[in-house]
Amino acid sequence: MESITVYPKNEKQKSLLKSLLEEMKVRFEIASLKDDTSLSEKDFFAKIDKSISQAANGETKKLSKVQQKEFLGL
């Protein structure tokens, strides 16, 4: 069976989802999220801005079709 990961925005949403799942008798677990790969909104937009300026300055890299497939694991 597949699993679904849900990220409620606040405590109220979390409580409502928990109540709904309990009412539906759906097995679930609550885990704290400690993911270092997540960026803050400020860091996310800073990274996008940096990428846009790199593209504007011609600091890009073109990959051949073979390299693209290799990179994507195809």
Rosetta constraint file for C-alpha pairs under 8 A:
AtomPair CA 8 CA 13 HARMONIC 5.47 0.50
AtomPair CA 8 CA 14 HARMONIC 5.48 0.50
AtomPair CA 9 CA 13 HARMONIC 6.56 0.50
AtomPair CA 9 CA 14 HARMONIC 7.73 0.50
AtomPair CA 10 CA 14 HARMONIC 6.43 0.50
AtomPair CA 11 CA 15 HARMONIC 6.08 0.50
AtomPair CA 12 CA 16 HARMONIC 6.19 0.50
AtomPair CA 13 CA 17 HARMONIC 6.09 0.50
AtomPair CA 14 CA 18 HARMONIC 6.08 0.50
AtomPair CA 15 CA 19 HARMONIC 6.17 0.50
AtomPair CA 16 CA 20 HARMONIC 6.15 0.50
AtomPair CA 17 CA 21 HARMONIC 6.12 0.50
AtomPair CA 18 CA 22 HARMONIC 6.14 0.50
AtomPair CA 19 CA 23 HARMONIC 6.08 0.50
AtomPair CA 20 CA 24 HARMONIC 6.18 0.50
AtomPair CA 21 CA 25 HARMONIC 6.00 0.50
AtomPair CA 21 CA 26 HARMONIC 5.17 0.50
AtomPair CA 21 CA 27 HARMONIC 7.43 0.50
AtomPair CA 21 CA 28 HARMONIC 7.46 0.50
AtomPair CA 22 CA 26 HARMONIC 6.14 0.50
AtomPair CA 22 CA 27 HARMONIC 7.76 0.50
AtomPair CA 39 CA 43 HARMONIC 5.80 0.50
AtomPair CA 39 CA 44 HARMONIC 5.71 0.50
AtomPair CA 40 CA 44 HARMONIC 6.07 0.50
AtomPair CA 41 CA 45 HARMONIC 6.28 0.50
AtomPair CA 42 CA 46 HARMONIC 6.16 0.50
AtomPair CA 43 CA 47 HARMONIC 6.13 0.50
AtomPair CA 44 CA 48 HARMONIC 6.38 0.50
AtomPair CA 45 CA 49 HARMONIC 6.08 0.50
AtomPair CA 46 CA 50 HARMONIC 6.16 0.50
AtomPair CA 47 CA 51 HARMONIC 6.26 0.50
AtomPair CA 48 CA 52 HARMONIC 6.23 0.50
AtomPair CA 49 CA 53 HARMONIC 6.25 0.50
AtomPair CA 50 CA 54 HARMONIC 6.17 0.50
AtomPair CA 51 CA 55 HARMONIC 6.21 0.50
AtomPair CA 52 CA 56 HARMONIC 6.18 0.50
AtomPair CA 53 CA 57 HARMONIC 6.13 0.50
AtomPair CA 54 CA 58 HARMONIC 6.25 0.50
AtomPair CA 54 CA 59 HARMONIC 4.99 0.50
AtomPair CA 54 CA 60 HARMONIC 6.80 0.50
AtomPair CA 55 CA 59 HARMONIC 5.63 0.50
AtomPair CA 55 CA 60 HARMONIC 5.80 0.50
AtomPair CA 63 CA 67 HARMONIC 5.59 0.50
AtomPair CA 63 CA 68 HARMONIC 5.90 0.50
AtomPair CA 64 CA 68 HARMONIC 6.10 0.50
AtomPair CA 65 CA 69 HARMONIC 6.23 0.50
AtomPair CA 66 CA 70 HARMONIC 6.12 0.50
AtomPair CA 67 CA 71 HARMONIC 5.96 0.50
AtomPair CA 68 CA 72 HARMONIC 6.16 0.50
AtomPair CA 69 CA 73 HARMONIC 5.89 0.50
AtomPair CA 69 CA 74 HARMONIC 4.92 0.50
AtomPair CA 70 CA 74 HARMONIC 6.15 0.50
